[in-house]
Amino acid sequence: MVCTVHLVPVGHQAATLVGSLRRYPVDRVVLVLGSHVELEGEKKAREVAKHVRKELGSIPCEDFVIDLDDVSSASLALAERIKEEGKKGCIVMVNLSGSLRSAGIAAYLAALVTGAPAYMGLPDYRDGKVVGVRDVKEVPSIPLLEVSSGKKDILAALNAAGGSMLLEDLIKSTGGDKSAVSERSRLSYHIGDLKEEGLIDSVKEGRNLKVSLTFAGRLYAASLVDR
C-alpha cells in the first residue's frame, strides 16, 4: 500500500493547514519549521505546529527543522527530503497553505525540481478570523529544462563530491577513461551545455579545469535518483 506524506511548512494559521490537509489522503505529516527559535515568528509557528498535531489526532507528525533565512539551502534540504520519502515508496505532496514567505518559496522550488504536487487552501474567514478553508487549489507547475542522461551523470557526480570536481576526476567518476580523447571531448561538450543552462560553472586551475554546481545545479541534482 502506497503511503501519502505531506510536507507542510508551518506558518501562523493552523486552521488553513488542517483544513487543506483534510481534503487529501494523509498517512504521515512532516512539519517544516525554522531553526531560529528565538524569533517571535518561529515561536508562533511552533505553537501552530502543536495545534496541528492535536487536530490531526492519530496521524503521525514529525518536525523537520531547517534554516529558513537561507532560501537556497532550505530548498535543497526540502528537495532531498522529498527524494528520501520517494525512495521509501511514498507519494509526497507539498502543502503551501499557511507557510511563512521564505518557507513557501523554498517548498515551491523543491516541488518544482522533484515533481512533487503542491497545493494550497484558500482561507475561510468569519468575523475577521480564519476558521478553515473554503477551497483547495493545486499550485501549477512549470516545465523544467530537459537534461539528458549524460548531463545528469555529471550533475549527480558533482553533487556526490560536494559540488565541485576537477575535470580529470569527473571523467573517472562518470566511468570514462581520462586518457581517451573522445571521452574528454564528450564531457567537454556536455559541460559547455550545462554552463549555458546555468547549472554549472567552471574555472581553470593550472592545466586542469575545476567544474562546480551553481545553486540551480545543486537544486536540480538534489532531485535526481541516486545512480
C-alpha positions as CSV (number, residue, x, y, z in Angstrom):
1,M,0.0,0.0,0.0
2,V,1.4,3.4,-1.0
3,C,1.7,5.9,1.7
4,T,1.0,9.6,1.2
5,V,3.3,12.0,3.0
6,H,2.5,15.8,3.3
7,L,5.4,18.2,3.6
8,V,3.9,21.2,5.4
9,P,5.9,24.4,6.0
10,V,4.2,25.8,9.2
11,G,3.1,29.4,9.3
12,H,0.7,31.2,11.6
13,Q,-2.7,29.8,10.5
14,A,-3.4,26.3,11.9
15,A,-7.0,26.3,10.5
16,T,-5.8,26.7,6.9
17,L,-3.2,23.9,7.2
18,V,-5.5,21.4,8.9
19,G,-8.5,22.2,6.6
20,S,-6.4,21.7,3.5
21,L,-4.8,18.5,4.8
22,R,-8.2,17.0,5.4
23,R,-9.0,17.2,1.7
24,Y,-6.4,14.6,0.8
25,P,-5.4,11.1,1.9
26,V,-2.8,11.6,4.7
27,D,-0.6,8.8,6.2
28,R,2.1,11.0,7.7
29,V,2.9,14.7,8.0
30,V,6.3,16.4,8.0
31,L,6.0,19.8,9.7
32,V,8.7,22.2,8.3
33,L,9.9,24.6,11.0
34,G,12.7,27.2,11.1
35,S,15.8,26.8,13.1
36,H,15.8,30.3,14.7
37,V,13.6,29.5,17.7
38,E,14.5,32.8,19.3
39,L,12.4,34.7,16.8
40,E,8.8,35.6,17.6
41,G,7.6,34.3,14.2
42,E,9.2,30.9,14.9
43,K,7.7,30.8,18.4
44,K,4.3,31.3,16.9
45,A,4.9,28.7,14.2
46,R,5.8,26.1,16.9
47,E,2.5,26.9,18.7
48,V,0.7,26.4,15.4
49,A,2.5,23.1,14.9
50,K,1.3,21.8,18.3
51,H,-2.2,22.7,17.4
52,V,-1.9,20.9,14.0
53,R,-0.7,17.7,15.8
54,K,-3.6,17.9,18.2
55,E,-6.2,18.4,15.4
56,L,-4.7,15.5,13.3
57,G,-5.0,13.1,16.2
58,S,-3.5,9.7,15.4
59,I,-1.9,10.8,12.1
60,P,1.9,10.6,12.7
61,C,3.6,14.0,12.6
62,E,7.3,14.8,12.7
63,D,9.3,18.1,12.7
64,F,11.8,18.9,10.0
65,V,13.9,21.9,11.2
66,I,15.9,23.9,8.6
67,D,17.3,27.4,8.2
68,L,14.5,29.4,6.6
69,D,16.6,32.5,6.4
70,D,18.6,30.9,3.6
71,V,16.1,30.0,0.8
72,S,18.8,28.3,-1.2
73,S,19.8,25.8,1.5
74,A,16.2,25.4,2.6
75,S,15.0,24.4,-0.9
76,L,17.9,22.0,-1.2
77,A,17.1,20.4,2.2
78,L,13.4,20.1,1.2
79,A,14.2,18.6,-2.2
80,E,16.5,16.0,-0.5
81,R,13.7,15.1,2.0
82,I,11.2,14.7,-0.8
83,K,13.6,12.4,-2.6
84,E,14.2,10.3,0.5
85,E,10.5,9.8,1.0
86,G,10.1,8.8,-2.6
87,K,12.8,6.1,-2.1
88,K,10.6,4.7,0.6
89,G,7.8,4.3,-1.9
90,C,5.8,7.3,-0.6
91,I,3.9,9.8,-2.6
92,V,4.9,13.3,-1.3
93,M,2.6,16.3,-1.5
94,V,3.6,19.8,-0.6
95,N,1.2,22.0,1.4
96,L,1.7,25.7,0.7
97,S,-1.4,26.8,2.6
98,G,-0.1,28.7,5.6
99,S,3.7,28.9,5.2
100,L,5.9,31.8,6.1
101,R,7.1,33.5,3.0
102,S,10.6,32.2,2.7
103,A,9.4,28.6,3.6
104,G,6.8,28.8,0.9
105,I,9.3,29.9,-1.7
106,A,11.7,27.1,-0.7
107,A,9.0,24.5,-0.7
108,Y,7.7,25.5,-4.1
109,L,11.2,25.4,-5.6
110,A,11.7,21.9,-4.1
111,A,8.3,20.8,-5.5
112,L,9.2,22.1,-9.0
113,V,12.5,20.2,-9.3
114,T,11.2,16.9,-7.7
115,G,7.9,16.9,-9.5
116,A,6.0,16.7,-6.2
117,P,2.4,18.0,-6.4
118,A,1.8,21.2,-4.5
119,Y,-1.5,22.6,-3.2
120,M,-2.8,25.4,-1.1
121,G,-6.0,26.0,0.8
122,L,-7.9,29.3,0.3
123,P,-8.8,30.6,3.8
124,D,-12.4,30.9,5.0
125,Y,-12.9,34.0,7.2
126,R,-15.7,34.5,9.8
127,D,-15.8,37.7,11.8
128,G,-12.3,38.6,10.7
129,K,-10.8,35.2,11.7
130,V,-9.6,32.2,9.7
131,V,-11.8,29.3,10.6
132,G,-10.8,26.8,7.9
133,V,-10.6,26.6,4.1
134,R,-13.3,27.5,1.5
135,D,-11.5,25.6,-1.3
136,V,-8.2,23.9,-2.1
137,K,-6.3,24.6,-5.3
138,E,-3.5,22.7,-6.9
139,V,-0.5,25.0,-7.4
140,P,0.5,24.9,-11.1
141,S,4.0,23.7,-12.0
142,I,6.1,24.8,-14.9
143,P,8.1,22.6,-17.3
144,L,11.7,22.5,-16.3
145,L,14.7,22.2,-18.6
146,E,15.1,18.7,-20.0
147,V,18.5,17.3,-19.1
148,S,19.9,14.3,-20.9
149,S,21.2,11.2,-19.1
150,G,24.8,12.1,-19.8
151,K,24.4,15.5,-18.3
152,K,22.5,14.0,-15.3
153,D,25.5,11.8,-14.7
154,I,27.7,14.9,-14.5
155,L,25.4,16.7,-12.1
156,A,25.0,13.6,-9.9
157,A,28.8,13.1,-9.7
158,L,29.4,16.7,-8.8
159,N,26.7,16.6,-6.2
160,A,28.1,13.4,-4.6
161,A,31.5,15.0,-4.5
162,G,30.2,18.0,-2.6
163,G,29.5,20.3,-5.5
164,S,32.8,20.6,-7.4
165,M,35.5,18.4,-9.1
166,L,38.5,18.6,-11.3
167,L,37.7,17.5,-14.9
168,E,40.2,14.6,-14.6
169,D,38.4,13.3,-11.6
170,L,35.0,13.9,-13.2
171,I,35.9,11.8,-16.2
172,K,36.9,8.9,-13.9
173,S,33.7,9.3,-11.8
174,T,31.4,9.1,-14.8
175,G,33.0,5.9,-15.9
176,G,35.3,7.1,-18.7
177,D,39.0,6.7,-19.4
178,K,40.6,10.1,-18.7
179,S,43.3,9.4,-21.3
180,A,40.7,8.9,-24.0
181,V,40.3,12.0,-26.2
182,S,36.8,11.0,-27.2
183,E,35.7,10.8,-23.5
184,R,37.2,14.2,-22.7
185,S,35.6,15.7,-25.8
186,R,32.2,14.2,-24.8
187,L,32.3,15.6,-21.3
188,S,33.5,19.0,-22.5
189,Y,30.5,19.2,-24.8
190,H,28.1,18.4,-22.0
191,I,29.9,20.9,-19.7
192,G,29.5,23.6,-22.3
193,D,25.8,22.9,-22.5
194,L,25.4,22.8,-18.7
195,K,27.1,26.1,-18.4
196,E,24.8,27.7,-20.9
197,E,21.8,26.3,-19.0
198,G,23.1,27.8,-15.7
199,L,23.6,24.5,-13.9
200,I,27.4,24.6,-13.6
201,D,30.4,26.9,-13.6
202,S,34.0,26.1,-14.5
203,V,37.4,27.8,-13.8
204,K,40.9,27.0,-14.9
205,E,43.2,25.6,-12.2
206,G,46.6,25.2,-13.7
207,R,46.4,22.8,-16.5
208,N,43.1,21.4,-15.3
209,L,39.5,22.6,-15.2
210,K,37.5,22.8,-12.0
211,V,33.8,22.2,-12.5
212,S,31.3,23.3,-9.9
213,L,27.5,23.2,-9.5
214,T,25.6,26.5,-9.4
215,F,22.7,26.9,-7.0
216,A,20.3,25.8,-9.7
217,G,22.6,22.9,-10.5
218,R,22.7,21.8,-6.8
219,L,18.9,22.1,-6.6
220,Y,18.4,20.0,-9.8
221,A,21.0,17.4,-8.7
222,A,19.3,17.1,-5.3
223,S,16.2,15.8,-7.1
224,L,18.0,13.1,-9.1
225,V,17.6,9.4,-8.2
226,D,21.0,8.1,-7.0
227,R,22.9,6.4,-9.7
